[in-house]
Every structure is written in C-alpha cells, then in structure tokens.
Amino acid sequence: MPTVQIMSVIGSAVPAPLRELGLLACWYLVSDGETISGPLTSLCAAKKQLQQASRFRLHA
C-alpha cells in the first residue's frame, strides 16, 4: 500500500505565485515520491489533507 507523507519546500522551490504573496514555504502531500496534493499554504492544512487521505484509503 502506498505511503502518503507531508513534504515541505522552502525558498525558490515555493511556486512563484505563493512567493509573490510573501510565502517562503509550502507543503505537499506525496505518495511514493509523487505529488498528490498541494501546494498547501500551512502545515495545518497539510495535516488535514493527510487525515482525509488516510480515511479515504482505509474505506476504499
């Protein structure tokens, strides 16, 4: 079963539209190295997405 994790990126790895808003970091959900969600603007939002992804995988 694929593992879903939170990945953070900082600096120039943050998409330009988010950097233009002043964000210096963002978060993605990744599964086996592939981005499945994001960019998310807070770690809290990423954790919520991770919980939703975990529930989906358990009930699917």
C-alpha positions as CSV (number, residue, x, y, z in Angstrom):
1,M,0.0,0.0,0.0
2,P,1.4,3.4,-0.9
3,T,2.6,5.7,1.9
4,V,1.3,9.3,2.0
5,Q,3.5,11.8,3.6
6,I,3.8,15.6,4.0
7,M,6.7,17.2,2.2
8,S,7.7,20.8,2.8
9,V,9.6,23.1,0.4
10,I,11.2,26.4,1.1
11,G,12.7,29.4,-0.8
12,S,12.9,29.1,-4.5
13,A,11.2,25.8,-4.5
14,V,8.0,27.5,-3.5
15,P,5.8,28.3,-6.6
16,A,6.2,31.8,-7.8
17,P,2.6,32.9,-7.1
18,L,2.9,31.9,-3.5
19,R,6.3,33.7,-3.2
20,E,4.7,36.8,-4.6
21,L,2.2,36.6,-1.7
22,G,5.2,36.6,0.7
23,L,5.2,32.9,1.5
24,L,8.6,31.4,2.0
25,A,7.4,27.8,2.5
26,C,4.6,25.5,1.4
27,W,3.6,21.9,1.8
28,Y,2.6,19.0,-0.5
29,L,1.2,15.5,0.1
30,V,3.3,12.9,-1.7
31,S,2.7,9.2,-2.3
32,D,5.7,7.1,-3.2
33,G,7.5,10.3,-4.3
34,E,4.7,11.6,-6.5
35,T,2.9,14.8,-5.6
36,I,-0.8,14.1,-4.9
37,S,-1.9,17.4,-3.3
38,G,-0.7,20.9,-2.9
39,P,0.8,23.3,-2.8
40,L,-0.7,24.0,0.6
41,T,0.0,27.2,2.5
42,S,0.2,25.8,6.0
43,L,1.3,22.7,7.8
44,C,-2.1,22.6,9.5
45,A,-3.8,22.4,6.1
46,A,-1.4,19.7,5.0
47,K,-2.1,17.7,8.2
48,K,-5.9,18.0,7.5
49,Q,-5.4,16.8,3.9
50,L,-3.3,13.9,5.2
51,Q,-6.0,12.8,7.6
52,Q,-8.6,13.0,4.8
53,A,-6.3,10.9,2.5
54,S,-5.8,8.4,5.3
55,R,-9.5,8.0,5.8
56,F,-10.1,7.6,2.1
57,R,-7.5,4.8,1.8
58,L,-9.0,3.0,4.8
59,H,-12.5,3.0,3.4
60,A,-11.7,2.4,-0.3
